[in-house]
Amino acid sequence: MTTHDAPPIPSAAPPGASAPHEPRQPFLRRLWRGRPEDPRWARPALLGLLAATLLLYLSHLSASGYANSFYSAAVQAGSTSWKAFFFGSLDAGNAITVDKPPAALWPMELSVRVFGLDSWAILVPEVLMGVAAVAVVYAAVRRRFSPGAGLIAGAVLALTPVAALMFRFNNPDAMLALLMSVACYLVVRAVEDGRTKWLVWAGVAIGFAFLAKTLQAFLILPPLAIVYAVCAPVPLRKRFGQLAVATLALVVSGGWWVAIVELWPAASRPYIGGSQNNSFLELTFGYNGLGRLNGEETGSVGGGGGAGGTGRWGETGWDRMFGSEVGGQISWLLPAALILLAAGLVATRGLRRTSVTRASFLVWGGSLLTTMAVFSYMAGIFHQYYTVALAPYLAAVTGMGAGLLWERRREQWASIVLAASVVAAAAWGYVLLDRTPDYLPWLKWLVLIGGPAAALGLVFAGRLSRRLALGAAAAGLVAALAGPTAYTLSTLQEGHTGSIVTAGPAGASAMGGRGGGPGAGGGMRDGFGGGVPGGPGRQNQQGGQGPGVPGGGGFGGGAPGGQNGQNGQQGQQNGAGAGDGLPGGGVGGLLNGASVSSEARKLLEKDAGKYTWVAAAVGSQNAAGYQLATGDPVMAVGGFNGTDPSPTLARFQRYVEEGKIHYFIAGGGMGGGDSGTASRISSWVQSTFKKVTVGSATFYDLTRKA
């Protein structure tokens, strides 16, 4: 029985003997040939997979323009101001930060500093993270299993629809998924030889993941720590000592920035966006922490339901990952992965405590199950694209399980379970494809027929010739990946803009509106559509490019380069994002950057150098659209939703008296109600200063009283 617990790279010389000197091969040759024990096809196949992933993810990349204008505005600010770079400020005037730590912004900001502000400079770093994640997952699986298993894992990750979406988008999730993959890989390396350095580097990876998306980085800490504490090949006392050192590394790598921000005088740094008390710790444990679990995020646009209930962020419960909101994003191979995980644990149950093979299943499988459980029951803000965090774990488990069962296919139980996983993938693929009956209607039948046919061959794989067995395995892999590949290709062909994006064809993901259940509105897509709390249901569309607009789309918002032109005219008409008659700018001002006409841009750019902020606008997305259009700082009053108490009315009045703000833009955000800071500022501005109308957009000149 193959245990996979031999050293991953065998030594050519006996212990203590000096290895004969061999001339070092050129780098390109070593890169091409790979490990000596690998078959010749292994390294070219890996390089081909990485190259194909890179080319696929780069295709039509500029169609997404600035993608999420909220983060693109912060990238623009950080590319011109090192202070904004450090704090993650939304504007170069450093009025307020985004509602996350800044680590995910740093690669994009450095890219923009070098190449200038455009869609490619912002999004190519995300693509490279996706390719790196595929390489890490391959390397992790290959170390203990076959090259084929590693290639399956890498391909599954690359072709997961939500991964193809988020590795081409500028939200923090791409960096988070990459760093979580690196952490799992390093923990398995630590289990191999018990060396402290691997565990320390894993702590560093999780610490920087915290600086990308706060507490979500800690979801996999319990399984990683438990697996090392149980399986590491060193004495128990040393294991706990190593875990303590790794924890220290995590705290240092993730806490240095937090300590500086908390100790920095609040008067000389930007307000911490998303918090109510200008505290990053409050943001971390409140709005971005426990609030996400219980649905009580202060300053949020609304929470969700309890366990098994239906709330504003969809239905919670054990089957959430399979539901109409999320299923098409991530769950294509989830039934198969769960079967393979169980089979892997059963197959390795007789191995010794320090078995790296079993530890690999426990690390990746534990991370998958833990993250899936949290996502399934969290009642607060939940978006479909969060599930990209599951993609590396799911891919690794699939590759490891398939590789292990394939090697043991001569054992009848292994071939039957392998066949069952293919049937499960094909059956669930049929169900997901059937949810969009007008999308490639023939594909679901191909999957439904091809999967069981391939599974029949796999049942007898141990008795067939190697060529026939490989043919059955290839057919099963095609049947399992056909659905997610089609959804991925649809995702790659479209641009995606706004705060809430989904993968796959139109209608593939539906989220209920206020008070409704899943599918009550149109698909929530690209920053607008049904299912936004308080928002009407609409079909999935992409924003068009309006004249002089750094975007144009969805309810008066958009990002540059939006496709199809279906909403360009609407975005142009809505001007400052006051779309659909919703108070405070409607959904466009909340979920997507405001469209900006050429006349409005010229108005703001006139004498822009005399002011710290060329304008102030309620809501970060509303402000982001104008900042990206002009390249000049625009203050976001009230943060993302317009509900943060920043700046206070007194401070805003002081800014105006000092001549630091030129215009105030009407509309945008939620405003926090009649008693909110943003509402008080809006009322004071409207009653004090001269109104200037440019097209359908309304500005107030803060240098001219009414």
C-alpha positions in Angstrom: 0.0 0.0 0.0 1.3 3.4 -1.0 1.5 5.7 2.1 3.0 8.8 0.5 4.9 9.3 3.7 8.4 8.9 2.2 10.5 12.1 1.9 9.1 14.1 -1.0 12.5 14.5 -2.7 14.6 11.4 -2.2 18.3 11.9 -1.7 20.7 10.3 -4.2 23.4 9.6 -1.6 23.1 7.7 1.7 23.0 9.7 4.9 26.3 11.2 5.9 27.9 10.6 2.5 28.8 13.5 0.3 26.8 13.7 -2.9 28.9 13.7 -6.1 29.3 17.2 -7.6 27.0 17.8 -10.5 27.2 20.8 -12.7 24.3 23.2 -12.1 21.9 23.3 -15.0 20.8 26.6 -16.5 17.7 28.0 -14.9 15.4 27.6 -17.9 16.4 24.0 -18.2 15.7 23.3 -14.6 12.4 25.1 -14.9 11.4 23.0 -17.8 12.6 19.6 -16.5 11.3 20.0 -12.9 12.0 17.4 -10.3 14.2 14.4 -11.4 11.6 11.8 -10.3 8.8 13.4 -12.3 7.7 12.0 -15.7 8.8 14.1 -18.6 5.4 15.5 -19.3 4.8 16.8 -15.7 6.7 20.1 -15.8 5.6 21.1 -19.3 2.0 20.3 -18.3 2.3 22.5 -15.2 3.8 25.4 -17.2 1.1 24.9 -19.8 -1.6 25.1 -17.0 -0.1 28.3 -15.6 0.3 29.8 -19.0 -3.3 28.9 -19.9 -4.6 30.3 -16.7 -2.7 33.6 -17.2 -4.0 34.0 -20.8 -7.5 33.1 -19.8 -7.5 35.6 -16.9 -6.0 38.3 -19.0 -8.6 38.0 -21.7 -11.1 40.9 -21.9 -9.6 42.2 -18.7 -10.1 45.8 -19.5 -13.8 45.2 -20.0 -14.2 45.6 -16.2 -12.6 49.0 -16.3 -12.1 50.2 -12.7 -14.1 47.2 -11.5 -15.0 48.2 -7.9 -14.7 52.0 -8.0 -14.5 52.0 -4.2 -11.1 50.2 -4.2 -9.9 51.8 -7.5 -10.3 55.2 -6.0 -8.2 54.1 -3.0 -5.6 52.7 -5.4 -5.6 56.1 -7.2 -5.1 57.9 -3.9 -2.3 55.6 -2.7 -0.5 55.9 -6.0 -0.2 59.7 -5.5 0.2 59.9 -1.7 2.4 57.7 0.5 0.2 58.5 3.5 -2.9 57.3 1.7 -0.8 54.3 0.6 0.0 53.4 4.2 -3.5 54.0 5.7 -5.6 52.8 2.8 -7.2 56.2 2.4 -10.0 56.6 -0.1 -8.6 60.0 -1.2 -5.2 61.6 -1.3 -6.5 64.3 1.0 -6.7 61.5 3.6 -10.2 62.2 4.9 -11.3 58.6 5.4 -10.0 55.1 4.7 -11.7 52.1 3.1 -13.4 49.7 5.5 -10.5 47.1 5.3 -6.8 47.1 6.0 -4.7 48.3 3.1 -2.5 45.2 2.2 -4.7 44.2 -0.7 -4.4 47.7 -2.2 -0.6 47.8 -2.0 0.3 45.7 -5.1 -2.2 47.6 -7.2 -1.0 50.9 -5.9 2.6 50.1 -6.7 1.5 48.9 -10.2 -0.3 52.2 -10.8 2.7 54.2 -9.6 4.8 52.4 -12.3 2.4 52.1 -15.2 -0.2 54.8 -14.5 -3.9 54.6 -13.7 -5.8 52.3 -16.0 -7.7 49.1 -15.8 -4.8 46.8 -16.6 -2.5 48.4 -14.0 -5.1 47.8 -11.4 -6.2 44.3 -12.3 -3.1 42.6 -13.6 -1.7 42.2 -10.0 -4.9 40.3 -9.2 -4.5 38.0 -12.2 -0.9 37.3 -11.1 -2.2 36.3 -7.7 -4.6 33.9 -9.3 -1.9 32.2 -11.3 0.3 32.1 -8.1 -2.6 30.5 -6.2 -2.9 27.8 -8.9 0.9 27.1 -8.6 0.7 26.9 -4.8 -2.2 24.4 -4.9 -0.4 22.3 -7.5 2.8 22.3 -5.4 0.9 21.4 -2.3 -0.8 18.4 -3.8 2.2 17.3 -5.9 4.5 17.0 -2.8 2.5 14.0 -1.5 0.6 12.8 -4.6 1.2 12.4 -8.3 1.8 15.2 -10.8 -1.6 14.3 -12.3 -3.2 14.9 -8.9 -1.5 18.3 -8.7 -2.7 19.2 -12.2 -6.2 18.3 -11.4 -6.1 20.5 -8.3 -4.7 23.4 -10.2 -7.2 23.1 -13.1 -10.1 22.8 -10.7 -9.0 26.1 -9.0 -8.4 27.9 -12.3 -11.8 26.8 -13.7 -13.9 27.6 -10.6 -16.3 30.4 -11.7 -15.9 32.5 -8.6 -12.1 32.2 -8.8 -12.1 33.4 -12.4 -14.2 36.3 -11.3 -12.3 37.4 -8.2 -8.8 36.9 -9.6 -9.7 39.5 -12.2 -11.3 41.9 -9.7 -9.9 44.4 -7.3 -11.5 43.4 -4.0 -9.3 42.0 -1.2 -10.4 38.4 -1.8 -7.8 37.6 -4.4 -4.9 38.2 -1.9 -6.8 36.5 0.9 -7.3 33.3 -1.2 -3.6 33.3 -2.2 -2.3 33.8 1.3 -4.6 31.2 2.8 -3.3 28.7 0.1 0.2 29.5 1.1 -0.6 29.1 4.8 -2.0 25.6 4.2 1.0 24.6 2.1 3.4 25.8 4.7 1.6 23.9 7.5 1.9 20.7 5.6 5.6 21.4 5.0 5.9 21.8 8.8 4.2 18.5 9.4 6.7 16.8 7.1 9.8 17.5 9.1 8.7 19.4 12.2 10.8 22.4 11.4 9.8 25.6 13.1 10.5 27.9 10.1 7.6 26.5 8.0 5.2 27.1 10.8 6.5 30.6 11.4 6.1 31.5 7.7 2.6 30.1 7.8 1.9 32.5 10.7 3.3 35.4 8.6 1.1 34.5 5.7 -2.0 34.5 7.9 -0.9 37.8 9.5 -0.7 39.5 6.1 -4.0 37.9 5.1 -5.4 39.7 8.2 -4.1 42.9 6.7 -6.1 42.1 3.6 -9.5 41.1 5.0 -9.2 41.1 8.8 -10.8 38.3 10.8 -11.7 36.1 7.8 -8.0 35.2 7.7 -8.4 33.5 11.1 -11.2 31.1 10.0 -8.8 28.3 9.3 -6.6 28.7 12.3 -8.4 26.0 14.4 -7.9 23.2 11.9 -4.3 24.2 11.1 -3.3 24.4 14.7 -5.0 21.2 15.7 -3.5 19.2 12.8 0.0 20.4 13.6 -0.4 19.8 17.4 -1.5 16.2 16.7 0.5 15.2 13.6 3.9 16.9 13.8 6.8 14.5 14.2 8.3 16.2 17.2 7.7 15.9 21.0 4.4 17.4 22.3 6.1 20.1 24.3 8.0 21.3 21.2 4.9 21.3 19.1 3.2 23.7 21.5 6.3 25.8 21.7 6.4 26.0 17.9 2.7 26.9 17.7 3.4 29.7 20.2 6.2 31.0 18.1 4.0 30.9 15.0 1.3 32.7 16.8 3.8 35.4 17.7 4.8 35.6 14.1 1.2 36.0 13.1 0.6 38.8 15.7 3.7 40.7 14.6 3.1 40.4 10.9 -0.5 41.4 11.2 -0.3 43.6 14.2 2.5 46.1 13.4 0.2 48.1 11.1 -2.7 47.9 13.6 -0.4 49.2 16.4 0.8 52.1 14.4 -2.7 53.1 13.4 -4.1 52.9 16.9 -1.2 54.8 18.4 -1.2 57.5 15.6 -2.9 60.7 16.8 -6.4 60.6 15.4 -6.3 64.2 14.4 -3.5 63.7 12.0 -4.6 60.5 10.3 -7.6 59.6 8.2 -10.8 58.5 9.8 -11.1 54.7 9.9 -13.9 53.9 7.4 -16.6 51.6 8.6 -16.1 52.3 12.3 -18.3 54.5 14.4 -15.6 55.6 16.8 -12.6 56.1 14.5 -11.0 52.8 15.7 -9.6 50.1 13.6 -10.1 47.6 16.5 -13.8 48.5 16.6 -14.0 48.0 12.9 -12.2 44.6 13.1 -14.4 43.1 15.9 -17.6 45.0 15.1 -18.6 45.7 11.5 -16.0 43.3 10.0 -16.1 40.8 12.8 -19.0 39.6 15.0 -21.4 41.8 13.1 -20.8 39.6 10.0 -21.8 36.6 12.1 -24.9 37.9 13.9 -26.1 40.4 11.4 -25.7 43.4 13.7 -23.2 45.5 11.8 -23.5 49.0 13.0 -23.7 51.4 10.1 -24.5 48.5 7.7 -27.2 48.5 5.0 -29.0 45.7 6.8 -28.4 42.3 8.3 -29.5 38.8 7.5 -31.6 36.1 9.1 -30.8 33.6 11.8 -29.8 30.1 11.2 -32.2 28.5 8.7 -33.8 31.9 8.1 -34.1 34.1 5.1 -32.7 37.6 5.6 -31.5 40.5 3.5 -28.3 38.7 2.7 -29.9 35.4 1.7 -31.0 32.2 3.3 -28.7 30.7 6.0 -28.4 27.0 6.8 -26.2 23.9 6.1 -27.2 24.0 2.4 -26.4 27.6 1.7 -23.4 26.8 -0.5 -25.7 24.7 -2.8 -28.6 27.2 -3.0 -29.6 29.4 -6.0 -27.6 32.4 -4.7 -24.2 30.6 -4.3 -24.3 27.2 -6.0 -23.2 28.3 -9.5 -20.3 30.2 -8.0 -18.5 27.5 -6.1 -20.4 24.2 -5.5 -19.9 22.4 -8.8 -17.4 19.9 -7.4 -18.3 20.3 -3.8 -20.3 17.0 -3.5 -17.4 15.2 -5.2 -14.8 16.9 -3.0 -16.7 15.8 0.2 -16.8 12.2 -1.0 -13.1 12.3 -1.9 -12.3 13.9 1.5 -14.1 11.1 3.4 -12.5 8.5 1.2 -9.0 10.0 1.8 -9.5 10.0 5.6 -10.8 6.4 5.5 -7.9 5.3 3.3 -5.3 6.8 5.6 -6.9 5.9 9.0 -4.4 3.1 9.5 -1.3 5.2 9.0 0.9 6.5 11.8 0.1 9.7 13.7 2.7 11.6 11.8 1.3 10.6 8.4 1.7 13.6 6.1 -0.8 12.2 3.7 -3.5 12.2 6.3 -2.4 15.5 7.6 -2.7 17.0 4.1 -6.4 15.8 3.9 -6.9 17.2 7.4 -5.3 20.6 6.7 -7.1 21.3 3.4 -10.3 19.4 4.2 -10.5 21.1 7.7 -10.1 24.5 6.1 -12.8 23.7 3.6 -15.3 22.5 6.2 -14.6 25.3 8.7 -14.9 28.1 6.1 -18.0 26.5 4.5 -19.7 26.2 7.9 -19.1 29.9 8.8 -20.3 31.0 5.4 -23.4 28.8 5.6 -24.6 30.3 8.9 -23.3 33.9 9.0 -26.3 36.2 9.2 -24.6 39.4 8.4 -23.4 40.9 5.2 -22.7 38.0 2.8 -21.9 38.2 -0.9 -21.6 35.4 -3.3 -18.0 36.2 -4.2 -16.9 35.6 -0.7 -16.9 31.9 -1.6 -13.7 32.3 -3.6 -12.0 31.6 -0.2 -13.3 28.0 -0.5 -11.9 27.5 -4.0 -8.2 26.5 -3.1 -9.3 24.1 -0.4 -11.9 22.5 -2.6 -9.4 22.2 -5.5 -6.7 20.6 -3.2 -9.1 18.1 -1.7 -10.4 17.1 -5.1 -6.9 16.6 -6.5 -5.6 14.7 -3.5 -8.6 12.4 -3.3 -8.7 11.7 -7.0 -4.9 11.0 -7.0 -5.1 8.7 -4.0 -8.0 6.7 -5.3 -6.5 6.5 -8.8 -3.3 5.0 -7.4 -5.4 2.4 -5.5 -7.9 1.8 -8.3 -7.1 -2.0 -8.3 -8.8 -2.1 -4.9 -12.5 -2.4 -5.7 -13.7 0.0 -3.1 -11.3 2.7 -4.4 -12.5 2.4 -7.9 -16.2 2.5 -6.8 -15.7 5.6 -4.7 -13.8 7.3 -7.5 -16.7 6.5 -9.9 -19.2 7.7 -7.3 -17.4 11.1 -7.1 -17.7 11.5 -10.8 -21.4 10.6 -10.7 -21.9 13.1 -7.9 -20.1 15.9 -9.9 -22.1 15.1 -13.0 -25.4 15.0 -11.3 -24.9 18.2 -9.4 -23.5 19.8 -12.5 -26.8 18.9 -14.3 -28.8 20.5 -11.4 -26.8 23.7 -11.6 -27.0 23.9 -15.4 -30.7 23.3 -15.2 -31.1 26.4 -13.1 -30.3 28.4 -16.2 -32.3 26.4 -18.8 -31.6 28.9 -21.6 -27.9 28.8 -21.2 -26.3 26.0 -23.4 -29.3 23.7 -22.9 -27.4 20.8 -24.5 -24.6 20.9 -22.0 -26.5 19.6 -19.0 -27.4 16.4 -21.0 -23.8 15.9 -22.1 -22.8 16.1 -18.4 -25.6 13.9 -17.2 -24.9 11.2 -19.8 -21.1 11.5 -19.9 -20.5 11.4 -16.2 -22.2 8.0 -15.5 -20.7 6.6 -18.6 -17.2 7.5 -17.5 -18.0 6.3 -14.0 -18.8 2.9 -15.4 -15.4 2.7 -16.9 -13.8 3.8 -13.6 -15.5 1.0 -11.7 -13.5 -1.4 -13.7 -10.4 0.8 -14.0 -8.3 -1.7 -12.0 -9.0 -4.4 -14.6 -8.7 -2.4 -17.7 -5.5 -1.6 -19.6 -3.8 1.6 -18.5 -4.9 3.4 -21.8 -8.5 2.5 -21.3 -8.5 3.4 -17.7 -6.9 6.8 -18.5 -9.6 7.3 -21.1 -12.3 6.7 -18.6 -10.6 9.0 -16.1 -10.3 11.8 -18.7 -13.9 11.4 -19.7 -14.9 11.7 -16.1 -12.8 14.8 -15.6 -14.3 16.4 -18.6 -17.8 15.7 -17.4 -17.1 17.0 -14.0 -15.4 20.2 -15.3 -17.7 21.0 -18.2 -20.2 23.0 -16.2 -17.8 25.1 -14.2 -15.7 25.6 -17.3 -18.7 27.0 -19.3 -19.6 29.3 -16.4 -15.9 30.4 -16.2 -15.7 31.2 -19.9 -18.9 33.2 -19.6 -17.4 35.1 -16.7 -14.2 35.9 -18.6 -16.2 37.3 -21.6 -17.9 39.9 -19.6 -16.9 43.0 -17.7 -17.8 43.3 -14.0 -18.2 46.5 -12.1 -19.5 47.6 -8.8 -19.5 46.4 -5.2 -21.4 43.1 -5.7 -20.4 40.9 -8.6 -21.2 37.3 -9.5 -19.8 34.8 -11.9 -21.4 32.9 -14.7 -24.1 33.8 -17.2 -27.0 36.2 -16.6 -29.5 34.7 -14.1 -26.9 32.3 -12.7 -27.1 33.8 -9.2 -30.2 35.4 -7.6 -30.5 37.1 -4.3 -33.7 38.2 -2.7 -34.6 41.8 -2.1 -35.8 43.4 1.1 -38.0 41.0 2.9 -37.8 38.5 0.1 -36.1 35.2 -0.3 -33.6 34.0 -2.7 -34.5 34.9 -6.2 -37.1 37.4 -5.2 -35.4 40.0 -7.4 -33.2 39.8 -10.5 -29.7 38.6 -10.2 -27.5 40.9 -8.0 -24.8 41.7 -10.4 -22.1 44.3 -10.9 -23.3 46.7 -8.4 -27.0 46.8 -9.2 -30.0 44.7 -9.7 -32.5 42.8 -7.5 -31.7 41.8 -4.1 -30.0 45.0 -2.9 -31.7 45.8 0.4 -34.4 48.2 -0.6 -33.5 47.9 -4.3 -35.7 46.8 -7.1 -35.1 43.6 -9.1 -33.3 43.9 -12.4 -31.7 41.7 -14.9 -28.0 41.3 -15.0 -26.4 43.9 -17.3 -23.2 45.7 -17.8 -22.6 49.4 -17.8 -21.9 51.2 -21.0 -19.4 54.0 -21.6 -21.0 57.4 -21.6 -19.5 60.5 -23.1 -16.8 61.8 -20.8 -17.6 59.2 -18.2 -14.9 57.1 -16.5 -17.6 54.5 -16.5 -21.3 54.4 -16.8 -23.5 51.7 -15.5 -26.1 50.5 -13.2 -28.4 53.0 -11.5 -26.2 55.9 -12.4 -22.9 54.3 -11.4 -20.2 52.5 -13.3 -16.6 52.0 -13.9 -14.7 52.7 -17.1 -15.0 50.4 -20.0 -18.3 48.9 -19.1 -19.7 46.8 -21.9 -22.7 46.5 -24.1 -23.8 50.1 -23.6 -27.1 49.1 -22.1 -26.9 51.4 -19.1 -24.5 54.1 -20.4 -27.3 56.5 -21.3 -29.1 55.9 -18.0 -25.8 56.5 -16.1 -25.2 59.7 -18.0 -28.7 61.0 -17.2 -28.5 60.2 -13.5 -25.3 62.3 -13.2 -24.3 62.2 -9.6 -25.8 58.8 -9.0 -29.2 60.0 -8.0 -30.7 57.1 -9.8 -34.2 55.7 -9.8 -35.6 58.3 -7.4 -34.2 56.6 -4.4 -33.2 59.0 -1.6 -29.6 59.9 -1.3 -28.5 58.7 -4.7 -30.2 55.3 -4.8 -28.4 52.1 -5.4 -26.0 53.6 -8.0 -24.4 55.9 -5.4 -24.2 53.0 -2.9 -22.9 50.1 -4.9 -21.2 51.6 -7.9 -19.2 54.7 -8.7 -21.3 57.7 -10.0 -21.2 58.5 -13.7 -19.6 61.9 -14.4 -20.3 63.9 -17.5 -17.6 65.8 -19.3 -19.2 69.1 -18.2 -19.1 68.0 -14.5 -15.5 66.9 -14.8 -14.5 70.2 -16.3 -16.3 72.1 -13.5 -14.4 70.1 -10.8 -11.0 70.4 -12.5 -11.1 74.1 -12.7 -8.8 75.6 -10.1 -8.5 72.1 -8.6 -4.9 72.8 -7.4 -6.2 75.4 -4.9 -8.1 72.9 -2.8 -7.3 69.8 -0.8 -10.6 68.2 -2.0 -12.1 69.4 -5.3 -15.5 68.2 -3.9 -17.2 66.3 -1.2 -19.9 63.7 -1.7 -22.1 61.5 0.5 -21.0 57.8 0.2 -17.6 56.4 -0.9 -18.8 55.0 -4.2 -20.3 58.4 -5.2 -17.1 60.1 -4.3 -15.0 57.4 -6.0 -16.7 58.0 -9.4 -15.8 61.7 -9.4 -12.3 61.1 -8.1 -11.5 58.6 -10.8 -13.0 61.0 -13.4 -10.9 63.9 -12.3 -7.8 62.3 -10.7 -8.3 64.8 -7.8 -9.2 64.0 -4.2 -12.9 63.9 -3.4 -14.0 63.6 0.2 -16.4 60.7 1.0 -18.8 62.1 3.6 -20.0 59.3 5.8 -17.8 56.5 4.3 -19.2 53.7 2.2 -22.8 53.9 3.2 -22.9 57.5 4.2 -23.5 56.4 7.8 -20.0 56.8 9.3 -19.9 59.9 11.6 -17.1 61.5 9.6 -16.5 64.3 9.2 -18.6 66.0 11.9 -20.6 69.0 10.9 -18.2 71.3 12.8 -15.2 69.8 11.2 -16.7 70.0 7.7 -17.6 73.7 8.4 -14.0 74.3 9.4 -12.7 72.7 6.2 -15.1 75.0 4.2 -13.9 78.1 6.2 -10.3 77.2 5.5 -11.1 76.9 1.7 -10.1 73.2 1.5 -13.3 72.0 -0.3 -14.6 73.5 -3.5 -17.9 71.8 -4.2 -20.5 69.6 -2.5 -22.2 67.0 -4.7 -25.8 66.4 -4.1 -27.1 62.8 -3.6 -25.4 59.5 -2.8 -25.2 57.0 0.0 -27.8 56.3 2.6 -27.0 59.3 4.7 -27.7 57.7 8.1 -31.3 59.0 8.3 -32.4 62.5 9.1 -30.2 62.6 12.2 -27.0 61.3 10.6 -23.9 63.3 10.2 -24.1 63.2 6.4 -27.7 64.4 6.4 -26.8 67.3 8.7 -24.0 68.3 6.4 -26.2 68.1 3.4 -28.9 70.2 5.0 -26.4 72.9 6.0 -24.8 73.0 2.6 -28.2 73.3 0.8 -29.3 76.1 3.0 -26.0 78.0 2.9 -24.4 77.8 -0.5 -25.2 78.5 -4.2 -26.5 75.7 -6.3 -24.8 74.9 -9.6 -26.6 72.5 -12.0 -24.6 70.7 -14.7 -26.9 68.6 -16.8 -28.9 66.5 -14.3 -26.2 66.7 -11.6 -26.4 69.2 -8.8 -23.4 70.8 -7.1 -23.1 73.4 -4.4 -20.2 75.9 -4.6 -18.8 76.1 -1.1 -16.9 79.3 -2.0 -20.2 81.2 -2.8 -23.0 81.6 -0.3 -26.5 81.6 -1.5 
